[in-house]
């Protein structure tokens, strides 16, 4: 899946992300570790923090999507599957804690045949 599917005018668009993942903007905010204002107010949508968190979430979903065959299944994994080696935390919990790089490294390690 291309990242452009989630973007509008060169920015990640919470409404487009919510449409693709069949959820609400408020839920997108929650799963990215953002407040509701971050995905509703235009000035907050364009902020560096909001765009960074949305990008991190989408990068992970985009990277794992081929394994599950759909964005929706990848999003479900992101939200609910405890990751070995991370004290049972999910990808969503790790992203919310600012550890998206750890999730991407974990996915790369699993893809390379190294299991946590």
Secondary structure as GFF3:
##gff-version 3
##sequence-region A 1 116
A	DSSP	three_ten_helix	3	6	.	.	.	ID=ss1
A	DSSP	beta_strand	7	8	.	.	.	ID=ss2
A	DSSP	beta_strand	11	12	.	.	.	ID=ss3
A	DSSP	alpha_helix	14	20	.	.	.	ID=ss4
A	DSSP	alpha_helix	25	32	.	.	.	ID=ss5
A	DSSP	alpha_helix	36	40	.	.	.	ID=ss6
A	DSSP	alpha_helix	42	45	.	.	.	ID=ss7
A	DSSP	alpha_helix	48	68	.	.	.	ID=ss8
A	DSSP	alpha_helix	71	80	.	.	.	ID=ss9
A	DSSP	alpha_helix	91	96	.	.	.	ID=ss10
A	DSSP	alpha_helix	100	111	.	.	.	ID=ss11
###
